[in-house]
Amino acid sequence: MKQLRKINLLAVIVFVCSIFWLMPLILIFINSFKPYNDMLQHFLALPKSWSLDMYIETWTKFGFPMLIKNTLLYTVVTVLAIALLAPMAAYKLARTKTKFSILCFGIIIMPMMVPFQSYMITLTRLVANLNMIGTRRGLILVNIGLCMPLAVYMIHGFVKNVPIELEECARIDGASPLRIYFNIVLPLLKPILTTVVVLDTLATWNDIITNQLIVGGNAKAMNIQNALYMQFSAQTADWEHALPGIVMSMIPSLVFFVAMQKHIVGGVTAGAVKG
């Protein structure tokens, strides 16, 4: 009985903490159905009506079809590039035991050790010198470069747990290096690769800082988050359209995260084990 009381008390504490952390999202959702004046005067109250008029108006005003197209383009291309290149780099570096490979691995993961704010201005100048400021390709290349270090680091740790005897047996049977990688190693990397895909998908979809730095005010190349942020300034704050936009932008990432969360836990745990 005493043990049961402890479990019930723990469940209550977890529930209260969950409500506390979810409260900002709940308030965003509730106030997304209110006019601006009601939002200011009755921020914590339920809306008088649950009409979708503001959502429809926001969809049209912000040009959500184009924003969704841009955001999907950035996310899909970035994730596909990471899923193709990161396992190859991590596998080669993990299986090559030389000082040069160790140096290359250190250079690749170095951006993880440095705050992004410390080099974002330099990065922006570099992209500007390459004439890619305000372009989709510039943002995609920067996103790939920013996501690559963590992906290589995670997969590198996982590769060291893959038995090298499997590759040696295949090599004895006459398999080429490419066949060994694609037919033997890559299928075994599925858990950690799935985790990398999920994390990079969420990071790219919800990105705002990089989009502002590279795309700037080019409305045709903005993603959803940047377009919403541009509605706020020192003089104006279009809350009655921004909140419905925030809710619509969160729905795909929340659904994706809930559907894939088990892969995140499993892949991170597997990749954290040292070989």
N, C-alpha and C positions, 0 to 999 in steps of 0.2 A: 504493500500500500504506500509506504514511504517513497519507494522508487517510482511508483506511478505518479505521485504528487510532483516529484522532481521533473518528470517528463512533461507533465501538463504545464508546470510553471515555465519550463524552457520553451514549450510551444507558444505560450502566451507572449513571452519576451520576444521570440522570433517574429511573431505576427505583428506586434507593436512596432518593432524595428522596420519590418517590411513596409508597413503603412507609412512610417516616417520617411523612408527613402523614396517611396512612390508618390508622396504627396505633391511634389512639383509637377509630375506628369499628370496626376489627377486634376490639379488646378488648371493646368494648361488645357486639358480636355474640356473641363466644365466651362471655362471662360471663352473657349473658342465658339460657343453658341450664343454669346451675349453681345449686344451692341456696346460701343465704347463707353458710354456713360454708365451703363449698368455694371460694366467691368470695374470701373473706378469706384463706384459707390457700394457695390455688393460683391466684392471680389471672392468671398468665401461661400456665397449663397449659390444655390442651384439656379440654372437659367429659367426664365419664365416660360420659354418654349424651346423645343429641341429641333428647330427648323434647320435645314441644310442650306438655307439661302446664302449665308456667308461663305460656306464651303464652295458653292457653285460660283459665287462672285469672285472668290479668291482664285479658283481654278482658271477663270477667264482672265482676270487682271494680271496675274503673274505669268501667264502663258505656260501653265504646268506641262502640257504635252511636250514642248520643246525642252523644258528643264529636265523632265524625266528622261527624254532621249539623250541629252547630254550626260546626265548622271549615270545612266546605264552604259553609255559608251565608255566613259572613263573607268567605270568599275569593271566591266567585262574585259576590256582590252588590258588593263593593268593586271587583273587577276590571272588571265590567260598567260601573259608574259611571265609573271612570277612562277606560275605552276609549271611552265616549260623550262625556264632557265635556272631557277633556284635549285631544284633537285640535281640537275647536272653539275652545277658548280659545287654544291655541297658534297656530292658523291666523289667527285674528282679530288677535292681537297682532303676529304676524310681518308681516302685510299692512297694518297700520295704522301709518303713520309719523308719530306725534304724540308730544308730550311726555307726554301722559296715558297712552298705551299703554305707553310705556317705564316710567313710574311703576308702572302696574299689573303689568307683567312683573316689575319689581324686588320688589314686595310679595309676589307669588306665590312667587317662588323664595327669598325671604328665609329661610324656615325651614330651607332647606338649609345656610345659612351659620352657623346657630346650633345648638349641641349640644342634642339633645332633652332631656337631663337638666336643662338650665337653665330650661326652661319646662314641664316635665311636671307639676309641682305646680300651677302656674297653670291649665294645661289641665284637670287633674282638678277643680279648684274650679269652673271654668266649666261643665263637664259636670254637676257636682253641683247648681249653681244652676239648671240647666235640667231638673233632676229626671230625669236619664238615667243616673245611676250604677247599675251592676248590671243594665243592660238591653242587649239585643242591638242595638237601634237606636242607642244611644249609642256602642257600640264601632264599629259600621259607619260612622257619620258621622265619628268620629275617624280611623279607618283611611283613609277617603277623603281627608280633609284632610291626613293625613301623607304619603300616596302621591302626591298631586296635584302638588306642586312639582317633583319630579324628572321626572315624566311630561311636564309642560308644558315644562320646560327642554329635554328631549331632543327632543321633537317640534318645538319652536320652531326649533331648529337645523336640523332636517331640512327643515322647510317652506321655509326660505330657499334651499334647493337646488332646489326645484321651480320650473321655468321659469314665470314669470308670464305669458309669451306664450300659454301654453295657456289660461289663464283669460281673457285679453283676446280671443282668437279665439272662445271660447265665448260671451263677452259680446256680441260683435259679431253672432253668429248668433242672439241673442235668448234665451240661457239665463239663467235666474234665478240669484241668488246661491246659493240652496239647491241647485239642480241642479248648479251649478259645483262646489260643495263635495263633494256626495255622489257625483257621477258622474265627476269629474275628479281633484279633489285627494285625497279620502279613499282611493281605490284606490292612489294613488302613495305613500301613507303606510304601506302595509302592512308594509314591513320594520321601520321604527322602532316602529310600533304593536305588532307581534308581540313585539319586545324588551321594551317596556313591560309588556305583558300577562304575559310570563314572569317578569320581575323582581318585579312586584307580586304575582303568584300565590305565588311562593316566600316573599316577605317576609310576606305575610298568613298563609300556612299555618304558617310557623315563628314567628310572633309570640308573645311571652310577656310582655314588659314592658307593652305597651298593654293586653293582656287583663287583667293583674293590676290595673292602675290603674283601669280603667273597670268591669270586671265584678267584680273583687274575689273574694269567697268565694261568690258565687252559683253553685252547682254546676250549675244548669240552663242557665247561659249560658257556662260555661267552654269554651275550646277544648282541644285535646289537650295542648298544651305546658303550659298553666297547670295543668291537672289533674295532670300528672306532677310539676310543680314543687311542688305542694301536699303531696306525699307526704314532703317533706323539711322538717325543722325542727331546732332546736338539740337536741331530745331524741331524735328518731327519724329514720331514713333507710331507707325500704322499697326497698332496692336490688334485691331479687330480683323485685319486680314492676315497678319503675321501668325497669330495663334492657330487658325485653321490650316495655314500652310505648314506649320510645324507638325501638327497632328498628321497631315497627309504624308509628310516626308518621313515620319517615324514608322508608319504602318509597315512598309516593306522590310525595313531593317529589323523591327521587332518580330515579325513573322519569320523571317529568315533565321534570326538568332534562336528563337524558341525551337524551330525545327532542327537546328544543327548544334544545339548546345552540348549534347552528349559527346559529339565528336571533338569539341574544344577541350573538354576535361580529359578525355582519353588520350588525345594526341599530345597535349601538353605534358601529361604525366609520363607518357612513353618517351617523349623527347628529352625529358629532364634527367633520365637515368643515364649515368655515364657508362661508356663502354670500357 
